[in-house]
């Protein structure tokens, strides 16, 4: 691993999407920015960027502003600009197949239908990079998943989501300092 870590949080730009299920990646990065006492104050490669430093690593936080389906454009440009190795990239995103309160860190894998991940895999030409998946659950009944991901979490889910966001910040920091294996062992949890 190099000195710099690039953490991508997936979501959609705009006030109307801020608290939606699809924006849980942005929510994690907002909490990381608070941890590092930094702001998303500049736009680079179609992403809002904040940069924090810990004892031995620089953490570059990026929230693509391209909308979910084109996230790969931003990720590829940022990786080239910062000369980031695949192992030093972490993508944080929502996952319909995991229940709310579930967190999964993996060293690689497919997109499980998540269009932001599909875009990143297409633009990078590989799925061999770490990701942190946060469960948002399946839509009830016959509701279209595309509509479901653009809804806010329910009042009953909110405390679970607050807990998992805090845990996700710890998991990202563990990954950044101690590596993917340690983060997987310590933070892969289910609710």
C-alpha positions in Angstrom: 0.0 0.0 0.0 1.2 3.5 -0.8 1.0 6.5 1.5 -2.3 7.8 0.0 -5.7 6.2 0.2 -8.6 7.1 -2.1 -12.0 6.6 -0.6 -15.0 7.0 -3.0 -18.4 7.3 -1.5 -21.2 6.7 -4.0 -24.4 8.7 -4.1 -26.3 11.3 -6.2 -25.6 15.0 -6.0 -28.3 17.4 -5.0 -30.2 18.3 -1.9 -33.2 16.1 -2.9 -31.1 13.0 -2.7 -29.1 13.8 0.5 -30.8 11.4 2.9 -31.8 8.7 0.4 -30.8 5.1 0.7 -28.6 5.4 -2.5 -26.6 8.1 -0.8 -25.3 6.1 2.1 -21.8 6.2 0.6 -21.9 10.0 0.7 -23.1 9.8 4.3 -20.1 7.7 5.3 -17.7 10.2 3.6 -19.4 13.1 5.4 -18.7 11.4 8.7 -15.1 10.8 7.7 -14.7 14.5 6.8 -15.9 15.3 10.4 -13.4 12.8 11.8 -10.6 14.5 9.9 -12.0 18.0 10.5 -12.0 18.8 6.8 -14.6 20.1 4.3 -15.5 19.1 0.8 -14.4 22.4 -0.6 -13.1 21.7 -4.1 -14.3 20.1 -7.3 -11.8 17.9 -9.1 -12.4 15.3 -11.8 -16.2 15.7 -11.4 -16.0 14.9 -7.6 -16.2 16.9 -4.4 -12.8 16.4 -2.7 -11.6 16.6 0.9 -8.3 15.4 2.1 -7.3 14.4 5.7 -4.2 13.2 7.2 -3.6 10.7 10.0 -0.2 9.6 11.5 1.1 7.8 8.4 -1.4 8.2 5.6 -3.2 10.7 3.5 -6.9 10.0 3.0 -8.5 11.5 -0.1 -12.2 11.5 0.2 -14.2 11.8 -3.0 -18.0 12.1 -3.7 -18.5 11.8 -7.5 -21.0 14.5 -8.8 -21.7 12.6 -12.0 -24.8 10.8 -10.7 -24.5 7.2 -9.8 -24.5 5.6 -13.3 -21.4 7.6 -14.4 -19.3 7.3 -11.2 -16.5 5.5 -13.1 -15.5 8.6 -15.0 -14.6 10.4 -11.8 -12.9 7.4 -10.2 -10.7 6.7 -13.1 -9.6 10.3 -13.4 -8.8 10.6 -9.7 -6.9 7.4 -9.6 -4.7 8.6 -12.5 -4.2 12.0 -11.0 -3.2 10.8 -7.5 -1.4 7.7 -8.9 -3.5 5.3 -6.7 -3.0 1.6 -6.8 -6.1 -0.6 -6.9 -5.4 -1.9 -3.4 -5.4 1.8 -2.1 -8.9 2.5 -3.5 -12.0 1.8 -1.4 -15.5 2.3 -2.8 -18.3 2.7 -0.2 -21.8 2.0 -1.5 -25.3 0.8 -0.8 -26.4 -2.8 -1.3 -30.0 -3.9 -1.7 -29.1 -7.6 -1.0 -27.9 -6.8 2.6 -30.3 -5.8 5.4 -30.0 -2.4 7.0 -27.3 -2.6 9.7 -25.2 -5.0 7.7 -21.6 -4.0 6.7 -19.4 -6.1 4.3 -15.8 -5.3 3.3 -14.4 -7.3 0.4 -11.1 -7.1 -1.5 -12.8 -7.5 -4.9 -16.0 -8.7 -6.6 -18.7 -7.7 -9.0 -21.3 -5.0 -8.9 -24.4 -6.9 -7.6 -26.5 -4.7 -9.8 -25.3 -1.5 -8.2 -25.0 0.9 -11.2 -22.3 3.0 -9.6 -20.1 0.0 -9.1 -20.9 -1.3 -12.6 -19.7 2.1 -14.0 -16.5 2.0 -11.9 -15.7 -1.6 -13.0 -16.3 -0.6 -16.6 -14.0 2.5 -16.4 -11.3 0.8 -14.5 -11.4 -2.4 -16.5 -11.4 -4.6 -13.4 -13.3 -5.5 -10.3 -10.1 -6.2 -8.3 -10.4 -3.4 -5.8 -11.7 -3.1 -2.2 -15.2 -2.1 -1.4 -17.4 -1.5 1.6 -21.0 -2.5 1.1 -23.7 -1.1 3.4 -27.1 -2.8 3.6 -30.2 -0.9 2.7 -32.5 -3.8 2.4 -35.0 -4.9 -0.3 -38.0 -2.9 -1.3 -41.3 -4.1 0.1 -43.8 -6.0 -2.1 -43.6 -5.2 -5.7 -42.0 -1.7 -5.4 -39.4 -0.9 -8.1 -35.9 -1.1 -6.6 -35.0 2.1 -8.6 -37.7 4.0 -6.6 -36.8 2.3 -3.3 -33.2 3.5 -3.4 -34.3 7.1 -3.8 -36.4 7.0 -0.7 -35.2 8.1 2.8 -34.7 5.5 5.5 -37.7 4.9 7.6 -37.9 6.2 11.2 -37.5 2.6 12.4 -34.3 2.2 10.3 -32.7 5.5 11.3 -31.1 4.3 14.6 -29.7 1.3 12.8 -28.3 3.4 10.0 -26.7 5.9 12.5 -24.9 3.0 14.2 -23.7 1.4 10.9 -22.4 4.8 9.7 -20.2 5.1 12.8 -19.0 1.5 12.4 -18.3 2.2 8.7 -16.0 5.1 9.6 -14.1 2.8 11.9 -13.9 0.2 9.2 -12.5 2.6 6.6 -9.9 3.8 9.1 -8.9 0.2 9.9 -8.6 -0.6 6.2 -6.5 2.5 5.7 -4.1 1.7 8.5 -4.1 -2.0 8.9 -5.2 -3.4 5.6 -8.2 -5.2 4.1 -7.8 -8.5 6.0 -7.8 -6.9 9.4 -10.8 -4.7 8.4 -12.7 -7.8 7.2 -12.0 -9.8 10.3 -13.0 -6.9 12.6 -15.9 -5.2 10.9 -17.9 -7.5 8.7 -21.1 -7.5 10.7 -24.8 -8.5 10.2 -27.9 -7.2 11.9 
